Amino acid sequence: MTVQPKVLLIEDDLQIRRFLRVTLPSNGYDLLEAETGEEGVRMTASHNPDLLILDLGLPDMEGIEVLRRLREWSTVPVVVLTARGQDEQKVATLDAGADDYLTKPFSTTELLARIRVALRHASRASTDSANPVVTFGEVSVDLAARIVSRGGEEVHLTRNEYKLLAMLCRHAGKVLTHRQLLKEVWGPSNVEHTQYLRVFMATLRQKLEADPSRPRYLLNEPGVGYRLKTE
């Protein structure tokens, strides 16, 4: 018997809750619901869901505050659902620990795809130490040996190119903000220097993408950051 992934929806909009009550169970997910941030935090602790879908505009507190409280003790993947489309809001949400975000109105197909990616990323993260090799296209990244190859041939990367690629690999499928990447690769004093990322991502694409002008794997999230797509 297959165990259905348990999804906790923290959302006060009744129409969205009604919609997802049909959509998620019919696509193989066990759905739980919370209408407030406080209830969502309590249910995360008591029901141990596999994934959260979190609205930012909750009646008792901001969704980003819920996220910060959860990240004090939980690594459960979180897909944020929001009507706020500003880049600043997206960046703040991801910096607070969200795995992904989706702007309302959203399509069922895209929501289901984001859920699958977040669950795969969480599963992969739990087994990375046993199999620290990430592949995409013709590229293989051995995080333990620090070897990058393309089509079976080793690719030379500079120290910072490798650090940037390794961080994207460790969080494959997840959007990483400019600030997160800059802090990790260049240090806290360089978090505003987004031009570094543009230059180094362009170089990585030249070395790893079949068509650097139309990348399939090293993707830009405009105004927010970057994502490594492995499929």
C-alpha positions as CSV (number, residue, x, y, z in Angstrom):
1,M,0.0,0.0,0.0
2,T,1.4,3.4,-1.1
3,V,1.5,6.1,1.6
4,Q,0.2,9.4,0.2
5,P,2.4,12.4,0.9
6,K,0.7,14.6,3.6
7,V,0.3,18.3,2.6
8,L,-0.7,20.9,5.1
9,L,-2.5,24.0,3.6
10,I,-2.3,27.1,5.7
11,E,-4.8,29.4,4.0
12,D,-7.7,31.5,5.1
13,D,-9.3,31.9,1.6
14,L,-12.3,29.4,1.6
15,Q,-12.4,29.3,-2.2
16,I,-8.8,28.1,-2.5
17,R,-9.3,25.6,0.3
18,R,-12.3,24.2,-1.5
19,F,-10.5,24.0,-4.8
20,L,-7.4,22.2,-3.2
21,R,-9.7,19.8,-1.3
22,V,-10.6,18.4,-4.7
23,T,-7.3,18.9,-6.6
24,L,-4.7,17.5,-4.1
25,P,-6.5,14.3,-3.0
26,S,-7.4,13.5,-6.6
27,N,-3.6,13.7,-7.4
28,G,-2.4,11.5,-4.7
29,Y,-2.0,13.8,-1.7
30,D,-3.5,13.6,1.8
31,L,-4.7,17.2,2.6
32,L,-4.8,18.9,6.0
33,E,-6.0,22.5,6.5
34,A,-5.3,25.4,8.8
35,E,-7.0,28.8,8.6
36,T,-4.5,30.8,10.7
37,G,-0.8,31.0,11.2
38,E,-1.0,29.8,14.8
39,E,-3.0,26.8,13.9
40,G,-0.6,26.0,11.0
41,V,2.4,26.0,13.4
42,R,0.6,23.7,15.9
43,M,-0.5,21.3,13.1
44,T,3.0,21.2,11.7
45,A,4.2,20.0,15.1
46,S,1.4,17.6,15.7
47,H,0.8,16.1,12.3
48,N,4.4,16.1,10.8
49,P,3.3,16.9,7.2
50,D,5.6,16.2,4.2
51,L,5.0,19.6,2.7
52,L,3.4,22.9,3.5
53,I,1.5,25.3,1.2
54,L,1.6,28.7,3.0
55,D,-0.4,31.8,2.2
56,L,1.3,35.1,3.1
57,G,-1.8,37.0,4.0
58,L,-3.2,35.3,7.1
59,P,-5.7,36.8,9.5
60,D,-3.6,36.5,12.7
61,M,0.0,37.0,11.4
62,E,2.0,37.4,8.2
63,G,2.9,34.2,6.5
64,I,6.6,35.1,6.5
65,E,6.5,35.2,10.3
66,V,4.9,31.7,10.3
67,L,7.8,30.6,8.1
68,R,10.4,32.1,10.4
69,R,8.9,30.4,13.4
70,L,8.8,27.1,11.6
71,R,12.4,27.4,10.5
72,E,13.5,27.6,14.1
73,W,12.8,23.8,14.4
74,S,11.5,22.4,11.1
75,T,13.0,21.7,7.7
76,V,9.7,20.7,6.1
77,P,9.5,22.0,2.5
78,V,7.3,25.0,2.1
79,V,5.7,26.3,-1.1
80,V,4.4,29.8,-0.6
81,L,1.1,30.8,-2.3
82,T,0.7,34.5,-2.5
83,A,-1.1,37.3,-4.3
84,R,1.9,39.6,-3.7
85,G,4.0,39.5,-6.9
86,Q,6.6,42.0,-6.0
87,D,10.2,40.8,-6.3
88,E,11.1,42.2,-2.9
89,Q,8.4,40.0,-1.3
90,K,9.5,36.9,-3.1
91,V,13.1,37.5,-2.1
92,A,12.2,38.1,1.6
93,T,10.1,34.9,1.6
94,L,12.9,32.7,0.1
95,D,15.5,34.3,2.4
96,A,13.2,33.4,5.4
97,G,13.3,29.7,4.3
98,A,10.7,29.0,1.7
99,D,11.5,26.4,-0.9
100,D,9.4,27.9,-3.7
101,Y,6.7,30.4,-4.3
102,L,3.7,30.6,-6.6
103,T,1.8,33.8,-7.4
104,K,-2.0,33.9,-7.4
105,P,-3.8,33.2,-9.7
106,F,-2.1,30.0,-10.3
107,S,-2.6,26.9,-12.6
108,T,-3.2,23.5,-11.1
109,T,-0.5,22.0,-13.4
110,E,2.1,24.5,-12.1
111,L,1.2,24.0,-8.4
112,L,1.4,20.2,-8.7
113,A,4.8,20.5,-10.5
114,R,6.1,22.8,-7.7
115,I,4.9,20.4,-5.1
116,R,6.6,17.4,-6.8
117,V,9.9,19.4,-7.1
118,A,9.9,20.4,-3.5
119,L,9.2,16.9,-2.3
120,R,11.9,15.5,-4.5
121,H,14.4,18.1,-3.3
122,A,13.6,17.2,0.3
123,S,14.0,13.5,-0.4
124,R,17.3,14.1,-2.3
125,A,18.7,16.2,0.6
126,S,18.1,13.4,3.0
127,T,20.2,11.0,0.9
128,D,22.9,13.4,-0.4
129,S,25.5,12.1,1.9
130,A,25.1,8.6,0.6
131,N,25.0,9.6,-3.1
132,P,26.6,13.0,-3.5
133,V,26.4,13.1,-7.3
134,V,24.0,15.5,-9.1
135,T,23.4,15.1,-12.9
136,F,21.6,17.3,-15.4
137,G,21.8,16.9,-19.1
138,E,25.3,15.7,-20.0
139,V,26.7,17.2,-16.8
140,S,27.7,15.2,-13.7
141,V,28.8,17.0,-10.5
142,D,30.4,14.8,-7.8
143,L,30.2,16.9,-4.7
144,A,32.4,14.6,-2.7
145,A,35.2,14.4,-5.1
146,R,34.6,18.0,-6.3
147,I,34.7,16.8,-10.0
148,V,32.5,18.3,-12.7
149,S,32.3,16.5,-16.0
150,R,30.3,17.0,-19.2
151,G,29.8,14.2,-21.7
152,G,32.4,12.2,-19.8
153,E,35.1,14.9,-20.0
154,E,36.2,16.8,-16.9
155,V,35.3,20.5,-16.9
156,H,37.7,23.0,-15.3
157,L,35.9,25.5,-13.0
158,T,37.5,28.3,-11.0
159,R,37.1,28.1,-7.2
160,N,34.1,30.5,-7.2
161,E,32.5,28.9,-10.2
162,Y,32.5,25.6,-8.4
163,K,31.2,27.0,-5.2
164,L,28.3,28.6,-7.0
165,L,27.5,25.4,-8.9
166,A,27.8,23.3,-5.8
167,M,25.4,25.4,-3.9
168,L,22.9,25.2,-6.7
169,C,23.4,21.4,-6.8
170,R,22.9,21.0,-3.1
171,H,19.6,22.9,-3.5
172,A,18.6,21.6,-6.9
173,G,15.1,22.6,-7.9
174,K,14.9,25.3,-5.3
175,V,15.1,29.0,-6.0
176,L,18.1,30.6,-4.3
177,T,18.1,34.4,-4.0
178,H,20.9,36.6,-5.1
179,R,21.7,37.4,-1.5
180,Q,21.9,33.7,-0.5
181,L,24.2,32.9,-3.3
182,L,26.4,36.0,-2.8
183,K,26.7,35.4,0.9
184,E,27.7,31.7,0.4
185,V,30.2,32.2,-2.4
186,W,31.6,35.7,-1.9
187,G,30.9,36.4,1.8
188,P,28.5,38.6,3.8
189,S,30.3,41.8,2.7
190,N,29.3,41.2,-1.0
191,V,25.6,40.5,-0.8
192,E,24.7,43.6,-2.9
193,H,27.1,42.8,-5.8
194,T,24.7,41.0,-8.1
195,Q,26.9,41.7,-11.1
196,Y,29.2,38.9,-9.8
197,L,26.4,36.5,-10.3
198,R,25.5,37.6,-13.8
199,V,29.2,37.2,-14.9
200,F,29.7,33.8,-13.2
201,M,26.4,32.4,-14.3
202,A,27.1,33.4,-17.8
203,T,30.5,31.6,-17.6
204,L,28.9,28.4,-16.1
205,R,26.4,28.3,-18.9
206,Q,29.1,28.6,-21.5
207,K,30.9,25.6,-19.9
208,L,27.9,23.4,-19.1
209,E,24.9,24.3,-21.2
210,A,24.4,23.1,-24.8
211,D,23.0,26.5,-25.8
212,P,24.2,29.1,-23.3
213,S,21.8,31.7,-24.8
214,R,18.8,29.5,-24.0
215,P,19.8,27.6,-20.9
216,R,17.8,24.5,-19.9
217,Y,19.2,23.9,-16.5
218,L,20.9,27.0,-15.0
219,L,17.8,29.1,-14.9
220,N,17.3,32.8,-13.9
221,E,14.3,33.9,-11.7
222,P,14.2,37.5,-12.8
223,G,14.6,40.0,-9.9
224,V,14.9,37.1,-7.4
225,G,17.8,34.7,-8.0
226,Y,18.6,31.4,-9.7
227,R,17.5,27.8,-9.8
228,L,19.2,24.5,-11.0
229,K,16.7,22.4,-13.0
230,T,17.9,18.8,-13.1
231,E,15.2,17.3,-15.3
